[in-house]
Amino acid sequence: MHAIREAILASGERGPLTPREAARLPLPESYRAAVLRREDTEMFAGIPSAEKDPRKSVHIQDVPVPELGPGEALVAVMASSVNYNTVWSSIFEPLPTFAFLERYGRLSELSKRHDLPYHIIGSDLAGVVLRTGAGVNSWKPGDEVVAHCLSVELESSDGHNDTMLDPEQRIWGFETNFGGLAEIALVKSNQLMPKPDHLSWEEAASPGLVNSTAYRQLVSRNGAGMKQGDNVLIWGASGGLGSYATQFALAGGANPICVVSSPQKAEICRAMGAEAIIDRNAEGYKFWKDERTQDPKEWKRFGKRIRELTGGEDIDIVFEHPGRETFGASVYVTRKGGTITTCASTSGYMHEYDNRYLWMSLKRIIGSHFANYREAWEANRLIAKGKIHPTLSKVYSLEDTGQAAYDVHRNLHQGKVGVLALAPQEGLGVRDPEKRARHIDAINRFRIGGDQ
C-alpha cells in the first residue's frame, strides 16, 4: 500500500497517473479496512439504541484483497465518509448486516466473495482506479473517481426503466462487502463517476450517498419533482441529507423552510442562503405526549409557524427522513395535493399519522431510496460545476472510524464527516485551484476550524 500511496501523491504536481503507471503498481496481498465482525453481532443485546457505541464494534484490521470480477474495479481509496447506514451497521440495527451478505452470497459463485466473517463497511469513496475487470471499457487504471453506492445486477427487466427497481438492488458497503472505509474498495464499474477536479479527496468523497439521495428525493421525477416557488419543509436542514436538500431547493428556485435543533445549525442554513428557519428545540415542539400518543395541537402550532414564514402558504413538499418522531406532523402540515417524500427513519421505522389528512386532502407519500446511476451522475455533475457544494465539517483518520460513527450516532456533527484512508492529510488531490478559489467560501461553509 505504501507504493500505491506514494505514486498517487507523487502525481499531484503533474496530473493523474497514466493508465500504464497505475496498471504497473503491484497490488498488495492485504490492506487496512474498517470492519464489523460476525462474532460481535450480539454485543449490544439489551442496550437501548442511543447507548450503543460504534467505537466498540468497528475494528481496523488487515484484510485480503478481493478477487476482481467482470465489470468491476479495484480502487485505491484516498478518502471516504460516514453515513447513517454506517451507524446502523455498527450498532447492528435494524438487523446485523451479515444477513445481507449471506443473501448476496447465495446469488452466484462470484457473489460468494461477499459472505465473510467480517464486513468492510462504507458507502462513499474518492480515489484512483487500480485495476478493471473484463468488460470494463469506460474506465481505466489511473482514473480519479468517486463512487456512488448503488449495486445492481440488472438481469431482471424490472430494473431497466429505473435501476433502483432491480430486484437485486443493494447498497454497496451496507448490503455488500468491500466498502469504502478502507484503503482499497471493490466496486462495479457502473458505480464510478469523475472526481470533481476542484475538490480535495475528502471533500469529493463526502457528497456521494447523501447528495444523490437528496437529488432523487427532491428534484427527480422519481421523487417530488420540485419546481420553482415550491415551499419545501426540510427536516434536519443542516445535517448530512438536509444540507443538500437545502442547497437543491435554493438552486432550483424553491423556498426551503429549514428545521434545525440549535442556533449554530440555524446559522449554517442562513449561510447557505435560507431565510425561513425553525429551531425546533428553541420553540419547544413536542409532537408526542408519550411513547404511544401524538399531540395534534403541536402539529397545528407547527403549521401556524410555517405559515408565518411563508406568507400564509402551506408546504408543497416535505423532505422527510427522521421518521416516527416527525411523520405525523409532516403529513398534517402538507398542503392539499402536496407531497411527502421519505428516504429514512432515523428516529424509528413505525410511522403513525392521521390518515384523514392524507386521503381527504389528496396528499401523496413517496418512498425514495438512494438514486439510480443517472440521478447520481447528475447530482455529481452539479458538484463538479460548483452549483452544489460539499458540506464537510470534520475529518477523521481511518483508525478513528469508530469515533466518527459515534459522533454521527450522537448527532454531534454538522453536514458530513470525512475519513482519510490513503491520503496522509487533508487538502490533497485538487486539480483545478482556480475553480476552487471561486467557491472556497462555500466549500468551507461547514468546516470546523480554519480555511482548507
KAKA-V509905 format. One record per pair of residues at least 4 apart in sequence whose ideal C-beta (glycine too) atoms are under 7 Angstrom apart, sorted by sequence separation. I is the first residue (numbers start at 1). J is the second residue. D is the distance in whole Angstrom. If there is no record, write none. Layout:
BEGIN
[[I;J;D] [I;J;D]]
END
This chain:
BEGIN
[[1;5;6] [2;6;6] [3;7;6] [4;8;7] [5;9;6] [6;10;6] [7;11;7] [11;15;7] [17;21;4] [18;22;7] [19;23;6] [20;24;6] [36;40;7] [47;51;5] [54;58;5] [68;72;6] [82;86;5] [84;88;6] [85;89;6] [86;90;6] [87;91;6] [92;96;5] [95;99;6] [97;101;7] [98;102;6] [99;103;7] [100;104;6] [101;105;6] [102;106;7] [107;111;4] [132;136;4] [139;143;5] [159;163;5] [161;165;7] [171;175;5] [172;176;5] [187;191;4] [199;203;4] [200;204;7] [201;205;6] [202;206;7] [207;211;4] [208;212;6] [209;213;6] [210;214;6] [211;215;6] [212;216;7] [213;217;6] [214;218;6] [215;219;5] [216;220;4] [219;223;7] [221;225;5] [226;230;5] [238;242;6] [239;243;6] [241;245;6] [242;246;6] [243;247;7] [244;248;6] [245;249;6] [246;250;6] [247;251;6] [248;252;6] [261;265;6] [263;267;7] [264;268;7] [265;269;7] [266;270;7] [267;271;6] [268;272;7] [270;274;6] [279;283;6] [289;293;4] [296;300;6] [297;301;6] [298;302;6] [299;303;6] [300;304;6] [301;305;7] [302;306;7] [303;307;7] [304;308;7] [305;309;7] [306;310;6] [322;326;4] [323;327;6] [326;330;6] [327;331;7] [328;332;6] [329;333;6] [330;334;7] [334;338;4] [345;349;4] [355;359;6] [356;360;5] [357;361;6] [371;375;4] [372;376;7] [373;377;6] [374;378;6] [375;379;6] [376;380;6] [377;381;6] [378;382;7] [380;384;6] [381;385;6] [396;400;4] [400;404;6] [401;405;6] [402;406;6] [403;407;6] [404;408;7] [405;409;6] [406;410;6] [413;417;5] [432;436;6] [433;437;6] [435;439;7] [436;440;6] [439;443;5] [440;444;6] [441;445;7] [11;16;6] [17;22;4] [47;52;5] [88;93;5] [154;159;5] [164;169;6] [170;175;4] [180;185;5] [187;192;7] [199;204;4] [215;220;6] [218;223;6] [236;241;7] [237;242;4] [238;243;6] [249;254;4] [260;265;4] [269;274;4] [278;283;6] [280;285;5] [288;293;7] [307;312;5] [353;358;7] [358;363;5] [371;376;5] [382;387;4] [383;388;5] [396;401;7] [407;412;4] [408;413;6] [423;428;5] [447;452;6] [11;17;5] [68;74;6] [105;111;6] [154;160;7] [159;165;5] [163;169;7] [170;176;5] [173;179;3] [179;185;6] [216;222;6] [217;223;4] [218;224;5] [226;232;7] [236;242;4] [237;243;7] [250;256;6] [260;266;5] [288;294;5] [289;295;5] [307;313;7] [320;326;7] [334;340;6] [382;388;4] [407;413;5] [430;436;6] [104;111;5] [105;112;5] [132;139;6] [152;159;6] [158;165;5] [159;166;3] [172;179;6] [173;180;6] [178;185;6] [216;223;5] [217;224;7] [219;226;6] [235;242;6] [249;256;4] [270;277;7] [287;294;6] [288;295;7] [307;314;7] [320;327;6] [396;403;6] [436;443;7] [444;451;6] [44;52;4] [89;97;5] [132;140;7] [158;166;6] [178;186;4] [196;204;6] [218;226;5] [234;242;5] [269;277;5] [287;295;6] [371;379;7] [396;404;4] [444;452;6] [8;17;7] [105;114;6] [132;141;7] [154;163;7] [158;167;6] [195;204;5] [237;246;5] [260;269;6] [286;295;7] [306;315;6] [331;340;6] [408;417;6] [7;17;6] [104;114;5] [105;115;3] [129;139;6] [131;141;6] [156;166;6] [159;169;7] [246;256;5] [320;330;5] [330;340;5] [407;417;7] [104;115;7] [129;140;7] [130;141;6] [152;163;5] [156;167;5] [234;245;5] [258;269;4] [266;277;5] [287;298;5] [129;141;5] [154;166;6] [234;246;6] [246;258;6] [286;298;6] [287;299;7] [318;330;4] [43;56;7] [101;114;5] [102;115;5] [129;142;6] [150;163;7] [153;166;6] [266;279;5] [285;298;6] [404;417;5] [7;21;7] [43;57;6] [101;115;5] [128;142;7] [129;143;4] [152;166;4] [101;116;7] [153;168;4] [172;187;6] [234;249;7] [404;419;6] [128;144;6] [129;145;6] [152;168;6] [258;274;5] [263;279;7] [318;334;6] [40;57;6] [152;169;5] [232;249;5] [260;277;6] [262;279;7] [285;302;6] [7;25;6] [101;119;6] [127;145;7] [256;274;5] [258;276;7] [261;279;7] [315;333;5] [401;419;6] [150;169;7] [151;170;4] [172;191;6] [237;256;7] [257;276;5] [258;277;5] [259;278;5] [260;279;6] [261;280;6] [262;281;7] [314;333;7] [315;334;5] [316;335;6] [394;413;6] [126;146;5] [256;276;7] [261;281;5] [314;334;7] [315;335;6] [320;340;6] [393;413;6] [4;25;5] [36;57;6] [98;119;6] [125;146;7] [151;172;5] [237;258;3] [255;276;7] [257;278;7] [259;280;6] [314;335;4] [317;338;7] [320;341;6] [321;342;7] [323;344;7] [324;345;6] [393;414;5] [396;417;6] [398;419;6] [3;25;6] [36;58;7] [37;59;6] [97;119;5] [125;147;5] [149;171;5] [232;254;5] [234;256;5] [237;259;6] [238;260;5] [250;272;7] [283;305;7] [316;338;5] [317;339;5] [318;340;4] [319;341;6] [320;342;4] [321;343;5] [323;345;3] [325;347;4] [331;353;4] [332;354;7] [393;415;5] [398;420;6] [3;26;7] [149;172;4] [226;249;7] [232;255;7] [234;257;7] [236;259;7] [237;260;6] [246;269;6] [250;273;5] [315;338;6] [318;341;7] [321;344;4] [323;346;6] [324;347;5] [325;348;7] [340;363;7] [342;365;7] [392;415;6] [393;416;7] [394;417;5] [395;418;4] [396;419;5] [397;420;6] [398;421;5] [34;58;5] [35;59;5] [149;173;6] [228;252;7] [229;253;7] [230;254;4] [231;255;5] [232;256;5] [233;257;5] [234;258;5] [235;259;5] [250;274;7] [317;341;7] [322;346;6] [323;347;5] [324;348;3] [327;351;4] [328;352;6] [391;415;3] [392;416;5] [393;417;6] [151;176;5] [228;253;3] [229;254;7] [230;255;7] [232;257;7] [234;259;7] [247;272;6] [321;346;6] [322;347;5] [323;348;5] [324;349;7] [328;353;4] [332;357;5] [336;361;4] [337;362;5] [338;363;5] [339;364;5] [340;365;5] [341;366;5] [342;367;6] [343;368;5] [391;416;5] [395;420;6] [427;452;5] [34;60;6] [35;61;6] [123;149;4] [226;252;6] [228;254;7] [231;257;6] [233;259;7] [246;272;5] [323;349;6] [324;350;6] [327;353;5] [328;354;7] [331;357;5] [336;362;6] [337;363;7] [342;368;7] [343;369;6] [392;418;5] [426;452;6] [1;28;5] [214;241;6] [218;245;5] [238;265;4] [278;305;6] [302;329;5] [306;333;6] [324;351;6] [331;358;6] [339;366;6] [341;368;5] [32;60;6] [33;61;7] [35;63;7] [213;241;6] [226;254;6] [246;274;6] [323;351;6] [219;248;6] [299;328;6] [303;332;6] [334;363;5] [1;31;6] [32;62;6] [33;63;5] [210;240;5] [214;244;4] [218;248;5] [238;268;4] [299;329;5] [303;333;4] [31;62;7] [210;241;5] [214;245;5] [238;269;6] [302;333;6] [395;426;5] [415;446;4] [30;62;4] [31;63;7] [58;90;5] [89;121;5] [237;269;5] [331;363;7] [414;446;5] [30;63;6] [54;87;7] [57;90;5] [147;180;7] [211;244;5] [215;248;7] [219;252;7] [276;309;4] [299;332;4] [30;64;5] [31;65;6] [57;91;7] [210;244;6] [214;248;6] [276;310;7] [294;328;5] [299;333;7] [29;64;7] [30;65;7] [86;121;6] [29;65;7] [54;90;4] [86;122;7] [28;65;6] [54;91;6] [151;188;6] [237;274;7] [27;65;6] [85;123;6] [287;325;7] [52;91;4] [287;326;6] [83;123;5] [147;187;5] [151;191;7] [69;110;5] [83;124;7] [150;191;7] [287;328;6] [49;91;7] [80;122;5] [287;329;5] [81;124;4] [148;191;5] [49;93;6] [80;124;5] [147;191;5] [80;125;5] [147;192;6] [148;193;6] [67;113;6] [44;91;6] [66;113;5] [79;126;5] [145;192;5] [146;193;5] [44;92;6] [77;125;5] [78;126;6] [123;171;6] [145;193;6] [78;127;5] [123;172;6] [145;194;7] [146;195;5] [257;306;6] [386;435;6] [75;125;6] [77;127;4] [123;173;4] [139;189;6] [145;195;6] [389;439;6] [41;92;5] [76;127;5] [122;173;4] [123;174;6] [138;189;7] [144;195;4] [75;127;5] [76;128;5] [121;173;6] [257;309;6] [386;438;7] [36;89;6] [75;128;7] [136;189;4] [139;192;5] [257;310;7] [386;439;5] [389;442;4] [390;443;6] [393;446;4] [36;90;7] [75;129;6] [76;130;5] [389;443;6] [392;446;6] [393;447;6] [394;448;5] [41;96;4] [63;118;7] [75;130;6] [125;180;4] [255;310;7] [391;446;5] [392;447;7] [393;448;6] [73;129;5] [74;130;5] [123;179;6] [124;180;5] [389;445;7] [41;98;7] [63;120;6] [74;131;5] [120;177;6] [122;179;4] [123;180;6] [132;189;7] [73;131;7] [119;177;6] [120;178;5] [121;179;5] [122;180;4] [146;204;5] [257;315;7] [294;352;6] [73;132;5] [120;179;5] [122;181;3] [146;205;7] [149;208;7] [38;98;5] [73;133;7] [121;181;5] [122;182;7] [125;185;5] [148;208;5] [149;209;5] [162;222;6] [36;97;7] [72;133;4] [107;168;7] [116;177;6] [147;208;7] [71;133;6] [114;176;5] [120;182;5] [146;208;6] [68;131;6] [70;133;5] [73;136;6] [114;177;4] [69;133;5] [70;134;4] [71;135;5] [148;212;6] [68;133;5] [70;135;5] [71;136;6] [73;139;6] [104;170;7] [8;76;6] [126;195;6] [8;78;7] [75;145;7] [104;175;7] [4;76;5] [75;147;7] [104;176;6] [233;306;7] [245;319;5] [100;175;4] [126;201;5] [101;177;6] [97;174;6] [242;319;7] [126;204;4] [38;117;5] [126;205;4] [231;310;5] [37;117;7] [125;205;6] [241;321;6] [37;118;5] [124;205;5] [36;118;7] [124;206;7] [231;313;6] [233;315;5] [35;118;4] [36;119;5] [35;119;6] [124;208;4] [231;315;5] [232;316;7] [235;319;6] [35;120;5] [36;121;6] [89;174;6] [124;209;6] [231;316;5] [232;317;5] [233;318;5] [234;319;5] [235;320;6] [236;321;7] [34;120;7] [85;171;6] [123;209;5] [230;316;4] [233;319;7] [235;321;6] [236;322;7] [33;120;4] [34;121;6] [230;317;6] [232;319;6] [235;322;5] [34;122;7] [85;174;4] [226;317;6] [235;326;6] [224;317;5] [218;317;7] [80;180;4] [233;333;7] [80;181;5] [218;319;6] [217;319;7] [27;130;7] [77;180;6] [27;131;7] [25;130;7] [77;182;6] [22;128;7] [77;183;6] [22;129;7] [77;184;6] [22;130;6] [76;184;6] [77;185;5] [75;184;7] [74;184;6] [75;185;5] [17;128;6] [66;178;5] [74;186;6] [75;187;6] [72;186;6] [73;187;6] [72;187;7] [224;339;5] [72;188;6] [73;189;5] [71;188;6] [72;189;7] [224;341;5] [23;141;4] [71;189;6] [223;341;5] [22;141;3] [65;184;6] [73;192;6] [8;128;5] [22;142;4] [66;186;5] [19;140;5] [21;142;6] [19;141;5] [79;201;4] [19;142;5] [78;201;4] [79;202;4] [218;341;7] [18;142;6] [81;205;5] [217;341;5] [17;142;4] [80;205;5] [81;206;5] [16;142;6] [79;205;4] [83;209;5] [217;343;5] [83;210;7] [16;144;5] [213;343;6] [251;387;6] [251;388;7] [248;388;7] [247;388;5] [224;366;7] [247;389;7] [223;366;6] [244;388;7] [223;368;5] [268;414;6] [34;181;4] [244;391;7] [33;181;7] [34;182;6] [243;391;4] [33;182;3] [265;414;6] [32;182;7] [33;183;7] [31;182;6] [32;183;5] [217;368;4] [31;183;4] [216;368;6] [31;184;5] [216;370;7] [216;371;4] [220;375;5] [215;371;6] [83;240;7] [213;370;5] [212;370;6] [213;371;6] [212;371;4] [216;375;5] [215;375;6] [212;375;6] [215;378;7] [212;376;4] [215;379;4] [212;379;5] [211;379;5] [211;383;7] [243;415;5] [272;445;7] [271;445;5] [240;415;6] [207;383;6] [238;414;5] [240;416;5] [211;388;7] [238;415;7] [268;446;6] [1;183;5] [190;373;6] [193;376;7] [207;390;5] [193;377;6] [206;390;5] [206;392;5] [193;380;5] [196;383;5] [203;390;4] [196;384;4] [198;386;7] [203;392;5] [194;384;7] [202;392;6] [199;390;7] [202;395;5] [171;370;6] [164;369;6] [164;370;7] [210;416;7] [164;372;5] [163;372;4] [162;372;6] [163;373;6] [206;416;4] [206;418;5] [205;418;6] [202;418;4] [202;420;6] [150;370;6] [181;401;5] [149;370;7] [150;371;7] [202;423;7] [150;372;7] [201;423;5] [150;373;7] [202;426;6] [150;376;7] [200;426;6] [200;427;5] [201;428;6] [148;376;4] [200;428;6] [201;429;4] [200;429;5] [200;430;6] [199;430;7] [198;430;6] [146;380;7] [197;431;4] [198;432;4] [197;432;4] [198;435;4] [181;419;6] [183;421;5] [198;436;4] [182;421;6] [183;422;5] [203;443;6] [198;439;7] [200;452;7] [94;349;7] [84;344;7] [84;346;6] [90;405;5] [87;405;5] [86;405;5] [87;408;5] [82;404;5] [87;409;5] [82;405;5] [84;408;7] [82;408;5] [81;416;5] [82;417;5] [81;417;6] [81;418;5] [82;419;6] [60;398;6] [81;419;6] [60;399;5] [79;418;6] [80;419;5] [79;419;7] [60;401;7] [79;420;5] [80;421;6] [79;421;6] [58;401;5] [78;421;6] [58;402;4] [77;421;4] [78;422;5] [79;423;5] [77;422;6] [78;423;4] [76;422;6] [55;402;4] [58;405;6] [54;402;5] [55;403;6] [54;405;4] [55;406;5] [78;429;6] [54;406;5] [53;406;6] [54;409;6] [34;398;7] [32;398;6] [34;401;4] [8;422;7] [12;428;7] [5;422;5] [1;422;7]]
END
